[in-house]
Amino acid sequence: MRETERMTETRSVPKALVLVPTLLLVLAAAVGLARAQPGTIEKITFYGLYRMTPEAAKHALGVREGDPYDPALLRRRFQELWKLGVFEDIVIEAEDTPDGGKHVVVKVKERPVLASVTYEDNKVLNRTQIEDRLKERNVSLGLGKPLDMKSIASAEAAIRDYLGEKGHLDSYVKAKITEVTATTRAVNFEIRPGGKTRIRSIRFVGNEVFSGRKLRGALKLTEERHWWWPWSSKNLYHPLKWDTDVANIRDLYQNAGYLDVEIRPPVLDIKEKRKEPKAGAKEPAESEAGEEEPAATPPEGLTPKQLEKWRRKEADRREKERKRAEKRRAKAQPKVKRSVDLTVQIVEGPQYRTGKVTIGGNKVFTEEQLRPLVPLREGAILRNDALDAGVEAITRVYEDRGHLYATVNRKLDRHEGEPVADVEITVDEDKPYYVSTIEFSGNTSTQDRVLRREVLLAEGELFNRTKIDVSKVKINQLGYFEVKDDPVIAPVEGENRVKITFSGEERGRNEIQVGGGYSGLDGAFFTGVYSTRNFLGRGQILSASVQVGGTANRYQLSFQEPWFLSRPYTLGVSLFRTDVDYGSTLKSSSKGFGILLGKRIGPFSAVRIGYNYQSVDSTALSLSSSGTIDNPVFVNRKATNKISSLTPVYSFDTINNPYRPTRGSQFVMSFQIAGGPLGGDTSYLKPIAQFTTYRRAFGRFRTAFHAETGLVRQWQGGTVNNTSTINGVPRFDRFWLGGDTQGPRVFDTRTITPLRYVEIDSTGRIVGILGDPRFHPVSDFVTSGGVPVLLEVGGDRFYLAQSELAYAFNEQVDLAFFVDVGDSLFEDQSWGFDTARISAGFELRFYLPVFPVPLRLIYGWPIRQLPQDRTSAFTFSIGRSF
C-alpha cells in the first residue's frame, strides 16, 4: 500500500496535464489501501525527519501502534499530516509483518527552514517600511519556520504594490532563495524600483456642471505635478490610489443630485524621457551582479579566535563588494523619467429631484417624529449627503433609546421618464438593550470609581449612544487617563444587555519634579514640585511647589477634591506666598489662603465660588526727606493692602484634553468682588470673560482661537490712596498684558500697560492723573503743588485675542503659526485699537513624557508696537499657550 502527495510548481504546464495524473495516482493509492489485508498496526516508522521528533510525528499522524489497521483512517490522517505545512513530500506505505499485522512506513521530506530574510538596498523603501507593510497585509516570513513559497509570493506582491503607491509602476521585485545548509534557506528580495511615473495633467471631458478645476480640487490623494512643489507624493500615479480618489468626485456629483453620474477609467498617455548613462559606465560582470562568489579559503595556522575574526572581515568585504557592484549596475542603466496625462470621461446624467419621502418599520417613534431628521423636502434637489445625514440621525435617536443594533436602510425609486426619485427609509428596530456592566482596562494607577463617575450611564440603565460618546470626552478631560478608541460594546449572550469596556492608558503622572528652566513670565528659575491631578489614583488634585529665581518666587500648597462625599461637588483649600518683580516701578509680595466650593450642573458645565484672603506689600514712591517739591528725590517705600474677595465663576468646557487640546470649546465667566462687606482695606469689582476654541482644519492642521476681556472698578470707597493705588484700585490688581502666557506673545511679560503722568504730593499719595505722555510733554502739565511722575499705571480694561494654525508632525511635536492682538486701556481711553499691540510668529512645541505640559520655543516679531514697548524675538517657556 502506498499513498503519495507532492507539491510542485506548474506555472508553465497546463492544469489538465497535471490534474489527470494526480487523480490517477490518488485513485491507485485508494485502491491499494482498500485491498490491504486487515490486521493490527504493529509498528510505525518515520524516515526523513530531522527537525520533528518521531514521537511528535506519530502524534501528528494520529495513529498509534496497536490500533486496528484502517486504510480509510490512514487516508484521512494523511490529509491532516499534509495540512501541517511542514512537509513538501509524504509517502505512506503498509507492509505485512510475519505475525499477520501491519508495519506502517511514513517517508517524509521536511520543508527547509527559513534562516534569514534580507532586502536589497534601494532608495525608496527601507527594511522597516517593508516589514510594516507586510504586517499590514498579514504576510508572515517567520524565521525558524518552514519555508512557505505562498508567503514569499505574497511578500513580492506587497512590496511591488508599495512601490507602485510611490509612483514606481514598473518595479522589479524577486525573491532569491539560497541554500545555507542542507536544511536551511536564506531569502533575499531583489528590488529594482524603476522610474517614477508622475501625473503631468488631469483633464476631464464631458463635465458641464462642475469645472475641471473644481473636480481636481475634489481629489484628496491625487494631483497634477506643480512646478513650485514637484516632489509631492500626490502627483505620483497609481491605479489603486486613483480608483479610491474617484469616489470623491462621485460624491461631489451625487451630493448635487446627479445620482447616475458615470466616471469612466482614465485614458493614459505615458511619455518617457531617457537619460543614457555617462560614457565609460559599464555593466558589472555577471559574478558581480548577483552570482554567488566562491568562498575564499582562510589562511592556514589561524587560531579559532583569529579564524572567527577573518570570517567577519571576509563577510564585510563580500557585502561591500556586492553593494559596489549594485551601484555600478545602477549607474550603467539608463535613467528613465515617466510622466502621464490622464483624460477622464464623465457622463453626468440628469439632476434628480426629491419625490415622496416615506419611513416604514418604525414603532418606537412615529413618522412625524422621524421625518424632520431627514433634511430633504419634496421637489428639492436629491442630495446624497443630506440623505446620509438623515439616515445617521435616525440611527442615532434609536441608539439613544437603547436600540443598539437598529438598522436604517434607504431605497431610491426612480420615476419613469423624469429625473425624480422617491425615498423609502426602512427601519429594523430590533430590541432595546440595557447596560450590564461598565469596565475599564489599562488603568494601572487610577481607581475604577474615579473613571466610572465620569460615565453618564449606570449599570442597569437603558443604553444610550450619545451618553457613551460624552463619557469618553469626560474621561479624556481628566488629563491623566486617555481613551483613544471608542469603547467596546459587546452583547451578553442570550440577554438584551451589553457589556461596555473603556480601554485606555495612563497619562501625565509626573508627580515629582526637581529642576530649572526659563520662561517669559518668570525668567530663569529653580523649581521643586510635587503636583498631580490624580493623587493616589483617586482623582484628587494635590500640589506642593517651591519656585525660586528669575522675577518670581512662589510657594504653594493646595488640595482639591472634585467629588466631595462621592457627589459632583468640588472642595479645595490652598495656602500661598508669591513675590513678583513687575519692573523698576513695581514689586509685590503677597501671602494668604483660599477656599473653593463648586458643583457640576451639567456634563460640561459647573459653577464654583472661591474665597481668598491675602496681604500684599507693594512698591510705593515717596519724596525723600532730602528732596523738595522743586528738586524731588524719590525713595521706594512699602504700601500694604489687605484684600478679602469672593469670586463666583461659571464655566462650560468641552475641550478634549487639558494638556494637548485639539478640539472643543471653553467659556469662563468670573466676577471678583473685593472689600466692602467682606472686609479688608481694598474694594473693587473685577469681571473677566474668556472664550477658547479648538477645531480641526484639514489633514494634520488644526486651528485655535482665544479671546478674553475684563474691567476693574472701585466700589465702596475704593482703596487707601498711595502710590500703589490708581483710581481706587492697586496697580498690581489692574491689567498688564504681554508675555508667552498672558499674551500678546513676543512682547515682554507685563509690559503692555498705559503710561501716564501722575501727581504725587509730599506724603507720597497720588493726587491726580495729569495726562498721556504721547500727546504732551511734562512741561505742559500744571500741578497743584505736587510732583509730576511718569508711571506705568495699569489698565482698568483690557482685551486680548490670540489665533493659531498648528500642524502636528507626530504625537510629540507641533508647529504653530500665531497672530496675537491685545491692549490694556486707561480710564481716559475709549474701547478701540488706537494703542493695540499686534504680534506674529511661530511656536514649536515638544510634548515629552516627563512634562505633562509642552516645552515651547517661540520666535516672532511685533507687527504693531509703541515706543516704550519691550520685545523679545525668541522665548522659551513651559506651559500651554492659552
Summary of the structure (lengths in Angstrom):
residues: 882
radius of gyration: 39.7
end to end distance: 84.2
largest distance: 138.2
contacts: 2667
relative contact order: 0.05
helix: 20%
strand: 42%
